[in-house]
Every structure is written in structure tokens, then in C-alpha cells.
Amino acid sequence: MRTERRRKTRVQFIPFMKWMLGWYILSFGIIIAMMSIVLLVGKAVEQHESKVNLIRSGQYVEPDFQDTWNKKKVDETITDSLN
């Protein structure tokens, strides 16, 4: 009688471990995701600050991508026509 009553009220060990393992995996996954987001945002802020500092000091040269695109297209057409 006594052991029967005690078995009913005890938490079964294996389902409890599965439940705990699931929560541990979920919590550590969320923590890792949050840390990676913080790392990426911090790196973006650092790059932006360095760009702002270069602009303030007058050392920043803005890249002009349209000129390089036009030159590459012209160079390709010249080499294609020569062959």
C-alpha cells in the first residue's frame, strides 16, 4: 500500500529528464542567438564609427562604383572586339 501510493505521487525520472533537456537546449540556443546578434550589431557600430571618424578627419574617400562598372564594361567590350 505504502509503496503504491508513493509511486503514484513521484515524478517519473525519464520523462522529467527529457523535459529538462528540452528546456536546457532551448534556453542555451536562445542565449547563443542573442549573443551572436549582439556581436554582429557591435561590429556594425564599430565599422560605422570608424567611417565617421575618417569622414571627420578628412581621410575618407567615397567609392564611386559607377565609374568602375563603366570601365569594366568598356574593357570587356574592347577585349571582346579584339578577339
C-alpha positions as CSV (number, residue, x, y, z in Angstrom):
1,M,0.0,0.0,0.0
2,R,2.6,2.5,1.1
3,T,4.9,1.9,-2.0
4,E,2.0,2.1,-4.3
5,R,0.9,5.5,-3.0
6,R,4.5,6.7,-3.2
7,R,4.9,5.6,-6.8
8,K,1.9,7.5,-7.9
9,T,3.0,10.8,-6.4
10,R,6.6,10.6,-7.6
11,V,7.7,12.3,-10.8
12,Q,8.8,9.7,-13.4
13,F,12.6,10.3,-13.9
14,I,13.0,9.6,-17.7
15,P,10.1,11.9,-18.9
16,F,11.3,14.6,-16.5
17,M,14.9,14.3,-17.8
18,K,13.6,14.6,-21.4
19,W,11.6,17.7,-20.4
20,M,14.6,19.3,-18.6
21,L,16.9,18.5,-21.6
22,G,14.5,20.1,-24.0
23,W,14.4,23.3,-21.9
24,Y,18.1,23.4,-21.5
25,I,18.7,23.1,-25.3
26,L,16.0,25.7,-25.9
27,S,17.5,28.2,-23.4
28,F,21.1,27.7,-24.5
29,G,20.0,28.1,-28.1
30,I,18.3,31.4,-27.3
31,I,21.3,32.6,-25.4
32,I,23.7,31.8,-28.2
33,A,21.4,33.5,-30.8
34,M,21.2,36.6,-28.6
35,M,24.9,36.8,-28.2
36,S,25.5,36.4,-31.9
37,I,23.1,39.2,-32.6
38,V,24.8,41.5,-30.1
39,L,28.2,40.6,-31.7
40,L,27.0,41.5,-35.2
41,V,25.4,44.7,-34.1
42,G,28.5,45.7,-32.2
43,K,30.7,45.0,-35.2
44,A,28.4,47.2,-37.4
45,V,28.5,50.0,-34.9
46,E,32.3,49.8,-34.8
47,Q,32.6,49.9,-38.6
48,H,30.2,52.9,-38.7
49,E,32.2,54.8,-36.0
50,S,35.5,54.2,-37.9
51,K,33.8,55.5,-41.1
52,V,32.5,58.6,-39.2
53,N,36.0,59.2,-37.7
54,L,37.6,59.1,-41.2
55,I,35.0,61.5,-42.6
56,R,35.6,63.9,-39.7
57,S,39.4,63.8,-40.2
58,G,39.0,64.2,-44.0
59,Q,40.7,60.9,-44.9
60,Y,37.6,59.1,-46.1
61,V,37.3,58.7,-49.9
62,E,33.8,57.7,-51.0
63,P,34.0,54.8,-53.5
64,D,32.4,55.6,-56.9
65,F,31.1,52.3,-58.2
66,Q,29.6,53.7,-61.4
67,D,33.0,54.6,-62.8
68,T,34.4,51.2,-62.1
69,W,31.3,49.5,-63.7
70,N,31.6,51.6,-66.8
71,K,35.4,50.9,-67.1
72,K,34.9,47.2,-66.7
73,K,32.2,47.1,-69.3
74,V,34.2,49.2,-71.7
75,D,37.3,47.0,-71.1
76,E,35.3,43.8,-71.7
77,T,33.8,45.1,-75.0
78,I,37.3,46.2,-76.2
79,T,38.8,42.8,-75.5
80,D,35.9,41.0,-77.0
81,S,36.1,43.0,-80.2
82,L,39.9,42.4,-80.4
83,N,39.4,38.6,-80.3
